[in-house]
Amino acid sequence: TLNHQASVPITVNYATSNGGGSNRAAQTDGTGTPSITNDYTGATGTLSFAALTSNVTLTITLLDDTVYEGDQDFSVTLSSPSADANLGSTTITVVTIDENE
């Protein structure tokens, strides 16, 4: 979310990464044979905010498994905003995958 609508298009890069600590989620890049313990499909790319908009949606695919692992975390990092934008103090957010087994 932008803190205000920009009059020009804005872009920002994003990347997922496995969480830290003992409850980190495991990612697959969607190529090859995924492990039964992979928890989400890793993603990198660019978010594009059209002029006069302040929200875009980033979808990360979660992978259900039958292995009890407890709640697990992964991170999404924002970087490299376009020339007309600045990132605030929070550039990394932690996403928790709730255990459902």
Secondary structure as UniProt FT lines:
FT   STRAND          10..18
FT   TURN            22..23
FT   STRAND          27..28
FT   TURN            36..37
FT   STRAND          40..41
FT   STRAND          44..49
FT   TURN            51..52
FT   STRAND          72..79
FT   TURN            83..84
FT   STRAND          92..97
//
